């Protein structure tokens, strides 16, 4: 972080001159009063009818908030229906009770002059007292909203306002008091009393916020930021670093004022030092929002996030310098911010290892040392992805040093090889959601309980489209396409693969998107360019909703709907589980795996194959639950816990798929040759089930007829061969009939 510019230094003087030349006239005022329709410095009015003050909390001004609390915090609709008279400072002051007198009242509801005459008259009954007529006031109260007269020469205000000016304001400058009274409850930003440069800096910050026209900034937020700066006793926001500003406000209850201070300080640094690689590269903390070309097509229309790369975590200077060169090269080549953090983490881990083993030169890094580093990484906490990233990124770092000739002292043996990284463990658990849970999620009565229409539509797109949440929140406003048959498609940006894609959608989802587009246009008639704009602090509507905001809304919605799993426990799910559920449903409906791969926009079928394996498990469960019998009438079952569990299932599954018979299945391993020559009903590996009972009964009848004809004709051999078939059919049909009768009796009982 750059050191602050010393007070009264030549650099500070030049910076002040630059500020004076940059701040425009409309912002060069100590009291900035935004226009009533200002889209950035928005100041919503109090919800109470006829109240001209600005809302502070719960949609109410400070005065009405206090009144609402004193009434026991009733329902807001009930309070607004009977909010009472205008709050203090907005209603006319009472005048003297004597008719025709325009002076303000004091004791006994009379002005001081009438009260003095009434006391001299012996305090008679006020109803019977003949009050003298006093001369008209020579002047009116100087406050713009007061119509009472001044009760003494040389005074500026009526009696009540004079008392307030005397006791509360300490007889300050009358013009200052008048201005303060006019500002009470109105939207304004007061910069009076700040040092000259600090005033200019805040004015420049207001100008930058107005020009950016993105985030809404209530005037009270800036006012609180001004108080923080005044309490810090600084002459410039540059006198403290960003970390010091965060620390000084760490005990505060509000966040936005601190962020405003930091953003203004960043803008001042850019004004002073410029932006880009030339000013940012030599810092030990890179501010990526100041670097060009760090956005992706999906985020090019929104402000870049305040992301930092902390190179000060690398203790050895030579490694830190090489790390900067490497990450600058990769960032300018299109590396994502997430990947940049992963690469920096790999070098921070390597720096810690080098310090631990006492290595301080690049020339001392060889294969033997890297083998020790492999063991070091394996012993660190974290999953396979973290450890793989630390090794692969370090290998890319070494390759870049050699390819670009940054340091020829790196030994040629300093390299990793494919076998150095342990293979990724195979995922065995399914992340799909049970249909019991999905039935609750997709129920219309539950979907209608979304308090935010954006959250409801995002949920429908995730469930019916199988998109990632990062792709959904990045949807453009015009995201609908149609083909030659006028079928609707949703065009989106695949944030993982960094490419555009499209999925087919139904007419119901298309209509829901059209309705949401209209809601967005109703709020931002000028257009937003994004389908899901952030609902708050978004003046232009171009700021996208964050995935964290949706996840918070999702958690609240799940709790509101009380969605529970099969064990009755509250469900905690992630948006990505709907993507797995979407794919599993398609596979279970016999959609070809290649079609599922295209719909999910996978690069290869490797990930899609995971869902196919889940389908195989589903078919296996159905097989195990169904009754299968062989030609002896014996039930055929698989041993789910046996040593040949998977192999036995694979053999049976292959036979079902490739050797299905008209009245059953072949259980013979495909490696063997069938010795029965189509005589399946005499084959010991023949298997059938209840689904083939009609065919078995029909064949049983035909077999008995064939036996009778053979016996009448004297064909004893033919009769004997078919008698074995008939006996096998009798046993199989009898066993399946007995089971079905028992099941029917159990259901009836």
C-alpha positions, 0 to 999 in steps of 0.5 A: 500500500502506498504511504500517505502524502505528507501534510503540506508536501509538494505532492499534496499541493499538486494533488489539491490543484488537481482536485480543484480542477476536477470537481465540477461546479454543481458539487462545489458546495458545502451543503449538497442537496440532491434533486427530489428525483435523483436516482443515485442519492435517493432519499425515500420520503417518510411513509406517513402521509403529509410528512415531508421528512426523509425516511430513516428506519422502517420507512419512517423518519426519525420523529415517527420512528420514535413515536412508533416505538412509544406506541409499543411498536404496533403493526405498521399499517395500524400505525400509518392509519393513525400516525397523529399530528405532524412531528415536532418542527413541522407544525405551526407554533401556537400564537398568543391566545389573545385574538389578533395577537401575532406574537408567540405564546409563553406562560398561560398561552399568552405572549410575554407582553400580554402576560406582563399586562395581565400580571400587572392587572392582578391576574383577573379571570382571563375570560373577563379580562379586557386585553389591550391591543398591542402594536403589530410586530415590526418584523416576522421570525426569520425562519422561512416556515414561521409566521409569528412576529419578533417580540423585541427589537434587535431579535431575529426570531419569534419567542419560541425560536429565539429560546431554541437559538439561545439555549440549544444553538448557543447563539450561533450565527443566525444565518447558520441557525436558519440554514440548519432549521431548514435542513432538518428532515430534508435530504442533504449532505453537510460538509461544513467545518471540514478541512479544505482538502477533505471537503474537496475529496468528499465532493469528488466522491459525490461526483464519482458516484453520480457519474457512475450512476450505478449504486444508490447512496442515501444522503444519510450514508454520506453524512455518517461517512463525514462523521467518521472522517471528522472523528478521525481528525484527518485533513485528507482521506489519504492520511489513513490506509484502507486497513486503517479506515476499516479498523477505525470503523470496526466498532461501528454499527453500519457498513455502508459509510465505511465502504463509501469512505474506502471507495472515495479513497480509491478514486482519489488514488486513481486520480493521483496515481492513475490506473493500470498495470504501470501503477499497480504492478509494483504494489504488494497488493493488487487491486484487480478492479483497476486493471484492464481486461480482467472481466469475462463476457458474462461480467463485462457490463457490471462493475468489477468486484473489489478483489485483491491479490496479496503478494505480501504473503510471499516472504522471499522477494525473488519469489514474489517478483517472479510470482508477479510476472507470472500472474500478470502474464496469465491475467492479461491472457484471460485467466479468471480471478478465481484461477489467479487466487489458486495460483497465488495460493500455490506459490504462498504454500511453496514459499512457506515450505522453502522457508521451513527447509531453509532454501533462499535461491531458485538455483537450489530447487531440484527434483529431490526438493520437489519430492519433499514438497509433494509430501509437504502438500499431502500433509496439509489440510484441504481436499484433493482439489486444493492439493492438486491445484498447488502442484499443477500451478507450481509446475506451470510456474516453473514452465513459464520461467523456462519458456520466458527466460526469466531466470536461467538458474532454475535447474532442469530437474525442477519439474513435476510429472503426471504421476506426482498428482494422486488421481481424483477420488471417484465420487460414489454418493449422488448429489441429486435430491430425492423425489420426496423433497422435489415434490415439496419444492415444486408444489405450487403452494410452496412456489407461491410463498416466494416473497421475491419474484426473482427468487421464484423464477431463478428456482424454476430455471434451476430445476427445469433447465439444469443450469448452474447458479452462476449462469442463471444470475448472469442471464441477459435481459434478452435471453429468449430465442426461438427456432423455425418452429417457434419453439422457445430456448434460453440463451445463457453464458456457461460461466465454467466453460466460458462460452454461450449455450442454449437449452430448450424450455417450455411455454410456461417458463417462457411466459414466466420470463416475459412477466419478469422482464415486464416487472424489471422494466416497470422499475427501470424503464430505461432498461437494465441489460440484465434479467436479474438486477440487484434489488437494492442500491442499484440506481441504473439496474445494471448490477446483477444479483449475486449468488450469495443473495439468492442462497440467502433467499433460498434458505429463508424460503426453505424454512418458510415452506418447512420442507423436510426429507424422508426422516422428517428433518429440515432440508438443507440443499444447494442450487447445484443439486438441482442440476444433478437432479435434472440430469438424473431425471433425464437419464431415468426417462431413457434420454440418451446420455449424449443428449443429456451431455448437450443439455448440460453443456459438458465438455465430455461425457465423463461427467454425464457418465456419473448420472448414467451410473445412477440410472444403472443403480435404479434399474438394479433396485427394480430388478432386486425388488421384482420376483424372478424364477428359473425353470425349477420354480426357484426364486433367483436373487443376487447377493448384495453383500457377496464378493461377486456383487458387482460382477454378478450384477454386470453379467445379469445386466448385460444379459438383460440388455442383449439376450432378452427372450419373448417370455423371460431372460437368459442368465447364461454368461455371454462368454459361453455357448448355449447347448440347448438350441433355443429350448429355453424352457429346458435350459437351467439358466432361463429366468422369467418373471410375473410380467411374462405370465400371459406368454407362459400360460399361452405356451403351457396350453400349446405345449399340452396340446402338442403332447396330446397330439404326439401321444395319439400319433405314437410319437413318444420321444416328442411327447417326452421332450415337451412333457419336460417343458410342460412340467417346468411351465407348471412349476414356474406358473404355480410359484408366481400364482402362489406369490401373487395370491399371497400378496393379494391376501396381504393387501386385503387384510 
